[in-house]
Amino acid sequence: MAGKTTAERVVETGLVLQERGCLSESSGEDEDFLIKQHTCPFPNVASRNSAVCALDVEFVRRLVGSDARLTTSLLRGDDCCTFHVKPREPASVGRR
């Protein structure tokens, strides 16, 4: 994922989630990137221990290379798990 923009990394992350067997989609531009995961990769474990959700969030964070927050959750009864991804900070312009 090195050298890719946040938008490209979000798309690639959605594809990685699909490769793991999850129904997922990614969207966004500028400062609003979303990854929606419609199926849980760990349904049996998550129903007994929600800590596995934190591991999934960290997995997404590492793939996108920036902050990702879980804003909706299948475990909480939402229709999907939504990861809101903030773009990486732009390079400083005009600094020496």
C-alpha angles and dihedrals in degrees: 000000000000113000095017125125121244090257091053092047091051091053091047091049090054089053092049090052089051090051087055088058100261125133102233143155134193132206144160149093139211104005103343116078123163134186114192118198109194096184129045119239090207107033097152095045095042092054089058101034122019091195087089087070089063089054090052091050090051090049090054092045092054093048095049093041094224143066116310124182128195103232100168129024137199088213091059091050100264120138092248144356108262121199114199108206123201115209119248115265111273117246113269111264121213096008120133 
